[in-house]
Amino acid sequence: MPWIYLLIAGVLEIVWAYSMKQSDGFSRLTPSLITIFTMMASFWLLSVAMRTIPLGTAYTIWTGIGAVGAFLVGIVFLSEPVNAVRIIAALLIVAGLVLMKLSSV
């Protein structure tokens, strides 16, 4: 169950990053509220997952899910640039996540 909490926390990190971008510097109410709510939920789920998952593993996976997810959301929904270097960087993050998960088994 802690891994599920961690996965959900990572997905919520993607949501709050996107909604923060949409909030236009917290000047738009709805995206600002979504940012604050999903940020709190993400941190709470991360803290619950950390009860059993080691700090280094949990935090690395949480930030990795957020980083790669925000990268993909930026490309798909915000028309951010796609190039080989950015794709390689994202793949390296994913490789690091897999290795962290394998190291904690």
OpenMM code with the backbone's topology and positions (N, CA, C; nanometers):
from openmm import Vec3, app, unit

residues = "MET PRO TRP ILE TYR LEU LEU ILE ALA GLY VAL LEU GLU ILE VAL TRP ALA TYR SER MET LYS GLN SER ASP GLY PHE SER ARG LEU THR PRO SER LEU ILE THR ILE PHE THR MET MET ALA SER PHE TRP LEU LEU SER VAL ALA MET ARG THR ILE PRO LEU GLY THR ALA TYR THR ILE TRP THR GLY ILE GLY ALA VAL GLY ALA PHE LEU VAL GLY ILE VAL PHE LEU SER GLU PRO VAL ASN ALA VAL ARG ILE ILE ALA ALA LEU LEU ILE VAL ALA GLY LEU VAL LEU MET LYS LEU SER SER VAL".split()
positions = [
    Vec3(0.0807, -0.1208, 0.0000),
    Vec3(0.0000, 0.0000, 0.0000),
    Vec3(0.0854, 0.1278, 0.0000),
    Vec3(0.2010, 0.1305, 0.0676),
    Vec3(0.2816, 0.2529, 0.0652),
    Vec3(0.3253, 0.2934, -0.0766),
    Vec3(0.3496, 0.1933, -0.1610),
    Vec3(0.3906, 0.2248, -0.2981),
    Vec3(0.2756, 0.2870, -0.3767),
    Vec3(0.1545, 0.2449, -0.3480),
    Vec3(0.0379, 0.3055, -0.4126),
    Vec3(0.0228, 0.4500, -0.3664),
    Vec3(0.0395, 0.4727, -0.2361),
    Vec3(0.0357, 0.6097, -0.1849),
    Vec3(0.1417, 0.6973, -0.2522),
    Vec3(0.2596, 0.6401, -0.2680),
    Vec3(0.3685, 0.7152, -0.3303),
    Vec3(0.3367, 0.7462, -0.4766),
    Vec3(0.2812, 0.6502, -0.5471),
    Vec3(0.2435, 0.6718, -0.6871),
    Vec3(0.1381, 0.7823, -0.6977),
    Vec3(0.0364, 0.7765, -0.6139),
    Vec3(-0.0687, 0.8794, -0.6154),
    Vec3(-0.0095, 1.0154, -0.5791),
    Vec3(0.0804, 1.0179, -0.4808),
    Vec3(0.1460, 1.1433, -0.4425),
    Vec3(0.2229, 1.2020, -0.5605),
    Vec3(0.2891, 1.1164, -0.6370),
    Vec3(0.3628, 1.1625, -0.7553),
    Vec3(0.2704, 1.2182, -0.8620),
    Vec3(0.1585, 1.1514, -0.8837),
    Vec3(0.0609, 1.1999, -0.9819),
    Vec3(0.0042, 1.3348, -0.9371),
    Vec3(-0.0236, 1.3471, -0.8085),
    Vec3(-0.0729, 1.4753, -0.7571),
    Vec3(0.0316, 1.5855, -0.7712),
    Vec3(0.1585, 1.5489, -0.7652),
    Vec3(0.2631, 1.6482, -0.7874),
    Vec3(0.2561, 1.7016, -0.9307),
    Vec3(0.2279, 1.6140, -1.0245),
    Vec3(0.2116, 1.6570, -1.1637),
    Vec3(0.0933, 1.7532, -1.1748),
    Vec3(-0.0174, 1.7172, -1.1086),
    Vec3(-0.1373, 1.8016, -1.1134),
    Vec3(-0.1090, 1.9390, -1.0555),
    Vec3(-0.0422, 1.9431, -0.9382),
    Vec3(-0.0187, 2.0759, -0.8795),
    Vec3(0.0803, 2.1576, -0.9596),
    Vec3(0.1761, 2.0938, -1.0227),
    Vec3(0.2700, 2.1699, -1.1060),
    Vec3(0.1970, 2.2322, -1.2252),
    Vec3(0.1109, 2.1535, -1.2887),
    Vec3(0.0340, 2.2041, -1.4026),
    Vec3(-0.0629, 2.3142, -1.3594),
    Vec3(-0.1343, 2.2914, -1.2502),
    Vec3(-0.2318, 2.3919, -1.2070),
    Vec3(-0.1614, 2.5186, -1.1580),
    Vec3(-0.0396, 2.5044, -1.1047),
    Vec3(0.0353, 2.6238, -1.0655),
    Vec3(0.0690, 2.7068, -1.1892),
    Vec3(0.1073, 2.6394, -1.2962),
    Vec3(0.1340, 2.7100, -1.4215),
    Vec3(0.0072, 2.7811, -1.4695),
    Vec3(-0.1063, 2.7128, -1.4575),
    Vec3(-0.2332, 2.7698, -1.5016),
    Vec3(-0.2820, 2.8825, -1.4105),
    Vec3(-0.2320, 2.8877, -1.2874),
    Vec3(-0.2782, 2.9894, -1.1925),
    Vec3(-0.2260, 3.1287, -1.2258),
    Vec3(-0.1282, 3.1367, -1.3157),
    Vec3(-0.0715, 3.2649, -1.3573),
    Vec3(-0.0217, 3.3429, -1.2358),
    Vec3(0.0685, 3.2783, -1.1628),
    Vec3(0.1257, 3.3438, -1.0442),
    Vec3(0.0255, 3.3584, -0.9309),
    Vec3(-0.0621, 3.2606, -0.9175),
    Vec3(-0.1684, 3.2599, -0.8161),
    Vec3(-0.2649, 3.3780, -0.8316),
    Vec3(-0.2823, 3.4242, -0.9539),
    Vec3(-0.3768, 3.5340, -0.9779),
    Vec3(-0.5127, 3.4832, -1.0260),
    Vec3(-0.5242, 3.3534, -1.0542),
    Vec3(-0.6513, 3.2929, -1.0947),
    Vec3(-0.6957, 3.1974, -0.9839),
    Vec3(-0.8180, 3.2157, -0.9358),
    Vec3(-0.8648, 3.1465, -0.8153),
    Vec3(-0.8708, 2.9946, -0.8307),
    Vec3(-0.9418, 2.9437, -0.9309),
    Vec3(-0.9622, 2.7985, -0.9406),
    Vec3(-0.8313, 2.7217, -0.9538),
    Vec3(-0.7428, 2.7583, -1.0482),
    Vec3(-0.6160, 2.6847, -1.0533),
    Vec3(-0.5328, 2.7003, -0.9267),
    Vec3(-0.5432, 2.8155, -0.8609),
    Vec3(-0.4698, 2.8355, -0.7358),
    Vec3(-0.5195, 2.7415, -0.6272),
    Vec3(-0.6516, 2.7278, -0.6164),
    Vec3(-0.7086, 2.6365, -0.5172),
    Vec3(-0.6724, 2.4914, -0.5480),
    Vec3(-0.6759, 2.4542, -0.6756),
    Vec3(-0.6370, 2.3182, -0.7155),
    Vec3(-0.4908, 2.2940, -0.6776),
    Vec3(-0.4062, 2.3929, -0.7026),
    Vec3(-0.2637, 2.3810, -0.6678),
    Vec3(-0.2458, 2.3557, -0.5190),
    Vec3(-0.3090, 2.4366, -0.4380),
    Vec3(-0.2928, 2.4249, -0.2922),
    Vec3(-0.3470, 2.2917, -0.2412),
    Vec3(-0.4655, 2.2526, -0.2866),
    Vec3(-0.5248, 2.1272, -0.2407),
    Vec3(-0.4407, 2.0065, -0.2824),
    Vec3(-0.4020, 2.0002, -0.4107),
    Vec3(-0.3259, 1.8831, -0.4573),
    Vec3(-0.1854, 1.8816, -0.3985),
    Vec3(-0.1294, 2.0001, -0.3708),
    Vec3(0.0022, 2.0055, -0.3073),
    Vec3(-0.0044, 1.9463, -0.1665),
    Vec3(-0.1055, 1.9865, -0.0908),
    Vec3(-0.1200, 1.9332, 0.0455),
    Vec3(-0.1454, 1.7828, 0.0433),
    Vec3(-0.2309, 1.7376, -0.0483),
    Vec3(-0.2607, 1.5944, -0.0577),
    Vec3(-0.1359, 1.5157, -0.0983),
    Vec3(-0.0589, 1.5708, -0.1917),
    Vec3(0.0633, 1.5041, -0.2369),
    Vec3(0.1637, 1.4908, -0.1227),
    Vec3(0.1855, 1.5991, -0.0486),
    Vec3(0.2780, 1.5943, 0.0649),
    Vec3(0.2293, 1.4965, 0.1716),
    Vec3(0.1002, 1.4956, 0.1983),
    Vec3(0.0463, 1.4050, 0.2997),
    Vec3(0.0675, 1.2598, 0.2581),
    Vec3(0.0340, 1.2268, 0.1326),
    Vec3(0.0528, 1.0889, 0.0861),
    Vec3(0.2006, 1.0497, 0.0858),
    Vec3(0.2875, 1.1437, 0.0506),
    Vec3(0.4311, 1.1170, 0.0574),
    Vec3(0.4717, 1.0847, 0.2011),
    Vec3(0.4213, 1.1609, 0.2958),
    Vec3(0.4573, 1.1362, 0.4362),
    Vec3(0.4060, 1.0015, 0.4846),
    Vec3(0.2884, 0.9616, 0.4396),
    Vec3(0.2342, 0.8296, 0.4764),
    Vec3(0.3210, 0.7196, 0.4164),
    Vec3(0.3601, 0.7359, 0.2896),
    Vec3(0.4451, 0.6355, 0.2239),
    Vec3(0.5803, 0.6245, 0.2936),
    Vec3(0.6306, 0.7365, 0.3450),
    Vec3(0.7619, 0.7369, 0.4109),
    Vec3(0.7622, 0.6658, 0.5460),
    Vec3(0.6463, 0.6271, 0.5937),
    Vec3(0.6445, 0.5489, 0.7174),
    Vec3(0.7162, 0.4162, 0.6978),
    Vec3(0.7110, 0.3619, 0.5750),
    Vec3(0.7743, 0.2320, 0.5498),
    Vec3(0.8785, 0.2351, 0.4384),
    Vec3(0.8676, 0.3288, 0.3456),
    Vec3(0.9650, 0.3374, 0.2365),
    Vec3(1.0784, 0.4291, 0.2822),
    Vec3(1.2039, 0.3905, 0.2597),
    Vec3(1.3161, 0.4751, 0.3006),
    Vec3(1.3071, 0.6157, 0.2394),
    Vec3(1.3506, 0.7143, 0.3148),
    Vec3(1.3452, 0.8546, 0.2738),
    Vec3(1.4029, 0.8765, 0.1337),
    Vec3(1.5259, 0.8324, 0.1124),
    Vec3(1.5927, 0.8552, -0.0161),
    Vec3(1.5165, 0.7958, -0.1327),
    Vec3(1.4632, 0.6763, -0.1130),
    Vec3(1.3867, 0.6101, -0.2188),
    Vec3(1.2551, 0.6819, -0.2432),
    Vec3(1.1798, 0.7083, -0.1371),
    Vec3(1.0479, 0.7709, -0.1522),
    Vec3(1.0589, 0.9089, -0.2151),
    Vec3(1.1505, 0.9899, -0.1648),
    Vec3(1.1617, 1.1260, -0.2149),
    Vec3(1.2091, 1.1288, -0.3596),
    Vec3(1.3044, 1.0428, -0.3929),
    Vec3(1.3550, 1.0368, -0.5299),
    Vec3(1.2458, 0.9937, -0.6266),
    Vec3(1.1702, 0.8938, -0.5896),
    Vec3(1.0636, 0.8463, -0.6781),
    Vec3(0.9535, 0.9509, -0.6906),
    Vec3(0.9174, 1.0149, -0.5803),
    Vec3(0.8134, 1.1190, -0.5830),
    Vec3(0.8541, 1.2339, -0.6759),
    Vec3(0.9757, 1.2836, -0.6589),
    Vec3(1.0200, 1.3942, -0.7434),
    Vec3(1.0392, 1.3503, -0.8881),
    Vec3(1.0816, 1.2261, -0.9069),
    Vec3(1.0999, 1.1750, -1.0432),
    Vec3(0.9681, 1.1642, -1.1178),
    Vec3(0.8668, 1.1104, -1.0499),
    Vec3(0.7343, 1.1030, -1.1123),
    Vec3(0.6875, 1.2433, -1.1485),
    Vec3(0.7052, 1.3366, -1.0564),
    Vec3(0.6647, 1.4745, -1.0826),
    Vec3(0.7419, 1.5369, -1.1970),
    Vec3(0.8724, 1.5154, -1.2005),
    Vec3(0.9557, 1.5762, -1.3047),
    Vec3(0.9223, 1.5210, -1.4431),
    Vec3(0.9180, 1.3905, -1.4545),
    Vec3(0.8881, 1.3302, -1.5847),
    Vec3(0.7436, 1.3587, -1.6239),
    Vec3(0.6524, 1.3507, -1.5285),
    Vec3(0.5123, 1.3794, -1.5577),
    Vec3(0.4913, 1.5227, -1.6019),
    Vec3(0.5552, 1.6175, -1.5334),
    Vec3(0.5433, 1.7586, -1.5716),
    Vec3(0.6055, 1.7816, -1.7094),
    Vec3(0.7144, 1.7130, -1.7372),
    Vec3(0.7775, 1.7206, -1.8686),
    Vec3(0.6787, 1.6767, -1.9769),
    Vec3(0.6117, 1.5632, -1.9553),
    Vec3(0.5161, 1.5121, -2.0536),
    Vec3(0.3929, 1.6012, -2.0651),
    Vec3(0.3428, 1.6501, -1.9525),
    Vec3(0.2275, 1.7414, -1.9551),
    Vec3(0.2644, 1.8694, -2.0306),
    Vec3(0.3837, 1.9189, -2.0086),
    Vec3(0.4290, 2.0380, -2.0798),
    Vec3(0.4310, 2.0185, -2.2296),
    Vec3(0.4759, 1.9021, -2.2722),
    Vec3(0.4802, 1.8720, -2.4159),
    Vec3(0.3393, 1.8570, -2.4722),
    Vec3(0.2564, 1.7765, -2.4057),
    Vec3(0.1245, 1.7431, -2.4581),
    Vec3(0.0261, 1.8598, -2.4493),
    Vec3(0.0227, 1.9279, -2.3343),
    Vec3(-0.0804, 2.0293, -2.3127),
    Vec3(-0.0336, 2.1736, -2.3296),
    Vec3(0.0962, 2.1969, -2.3186),
    Vec3(0.1460, 2.3334, -2.3247),
    Vec3(0.2360, 2.3593, -2.4456),
    Vec3(0.2460, 2.2611, -2.5331),
    Vec3(0.3260, 2.2732, -2.6568),
    Vec3(0.4704, 2.3130, -2.6294),
    Vec3(0.5269, 2.2596, -2.5213),
    Vec3(0.6670, 2.2865, -2.4918),
    Vec3(0.7552, 2.2087, -2.5888),
    Vec3(0.8779, 2.2549, -2.6114),
    Vec3(0.9632, 2.1929, -2.7132),
    Vec3(1.0033, 2.0491, -2.6793),
    Vec3(1.0155, 1.9707, -2.7847),
    Vec3(1.0626, 1.8326, -2.7735),
    Vec3(1.1919, 1.8238, -2.8540),
    Vec3(1.2974, 1.7791, -2.7888),
    Vec3(1.4215, 1.7554, -2.8622),
    Vec3(1.4930, 1.6369, -2.7982),
    Vec3(1.5946, 1.5912, -2.8652),
    Vec3(1.6635, 1.4694, -2.8220),
    Vec3(1.7215, 1.4829, -2.6811),
    Vec3(1.7787, 1.5959, -2.6497),
    Vec3(1.8418, 1.6127, -2.5185),
    Vec3(1.7369, 1.6049, -2.4069),
    Vec3(1.6235, 1.6695, -2.4256),
    Vec3(1.5178, 1.6653, -2.3235),
    Vec3(1.4638, 1.5225, -2.3072),
    Vec3(1.4484, 1.4512, -2.4172),
    Vec3(1.3986, 1.3134, -2.4100),
    Vec3(1.4997, 1.2235, -2.3391),
    Vec3(1.6259, 1.2374, -2.3726),
    Vec3(1.7305, 1.1583, -2.3059),
    Vec3(1.7327, 1.1891, -2.1563),
    Vec3(1.7196, 1.3158, -2.1210),
    Vec3(1.7184, 1.3536, -1.9789),
    Vec3(1.6021, 1.2866, -1.9065),
    Vec3(1.4839, 1.2874, -1.9677),
    Vec3(1.3669, 1.2226, -1.9062),
    Vec3(1.3891, 1.0727, -1.8930),
    Vec3(1.4469, 1.0111, -1.9942),
    Vec3(1.4747, 0.8670, -1.9880),
    Vec3(1.5752, 0.8347, -1.8777),
    Vec3(1.6726, 0.9209, -1.8573),
    Vec3(1.7688, 0.8992, -1.7490),
    Vec3(1.7009, 0.9096, -1.6126),
    Vec3(1.6054, 1.0011, -1.5995),
    Vec3(1.5305, 1.0117, -1.4738),
    Vec3(1.4525, 0.8826, -1.4501),
    Vec3(1.3867, 0.8326, -1.5542),
    Vec3(1.3106, 0.7080, -1.5415),
    Vec3(1.4037, 0.5927, -1.5041),
    Vec3(1.5203, 0.5860, -1.5664),
    Vec3(1.6168, 0.4803, -1.5325),
    Vec3(1.6578, 0.4903, -1.3856),
    Vec3(1.6781, 0.6105, -1.3374),
    Vec3(1.7113, 0.6303, -1.1966),
    Vec3(1.5993, 0.5852, -1.1051),
    Vec3(1.4747, 0.6121, -1.1435),
    Vec3(1.3603, 0.5682, -1.0632),
    Vec3(1.3546, 0.4165, -1.0545),
    Vec3(1.3760, 0.3515, -1.1673),
    Vec3(1.3737, 0.2044, -1.1689),
    Vec3(1.4838, 0.1504, -1.0788),
    Vec3(1.6024, 0.2073, -1.0882),
    Vec3(1.7128, 0.1604, -1.0041),
    Vec3(1.6854, 0.1848, -0.8560),
    Vec3(1.6249, 0.2982, -0.8210),
    Vec3(1.5917, 0.3238, -0.6805),
    Vec3(1.4904, 0.2214, -0.6297),
    Vec3(1.3911, 0.1912, -0.7113),
    Vec3(1.2902, 0.0922, -0.6723),
    Vec3(1.3563, -0.0449, -0.6534),
    Vec3(1.4422, -0.0826, -0.7474),
    Vec3(1.5094, -0.2122, -0.7372),
    Vec3(1.6026, -0.2187, -0.6174),
    Vec3(1.6613, -0.1074, -0.5811),
    Vec3(1.7546, -0.1073, -0.4688),
    Vec3(1.6844, -0.1170, -0.3333),
    Vec3(1.5555, -0.0917, -0.3305),
    Vec3(1.4843, -0.0944, -0.2036),
    Vec3(1.4075, -0.2241, -0.1820),
    Vec3(1.4236, -0.3182, -0.2713),
    Vec3(1.3531, -0.4469, -0.2590),
    Vec3(1.4217, -0.5350, -0.1584),
] * unit.nanometer
topology = app.Topology()
chain = topology.addChain("A")
for resn in residues:
    res = topology.addResidue(resn, chain)
    for name in ("N", "CA", "C"):
        topology.addAtom(name, app.Element.getBySymbol(name[0]), res)
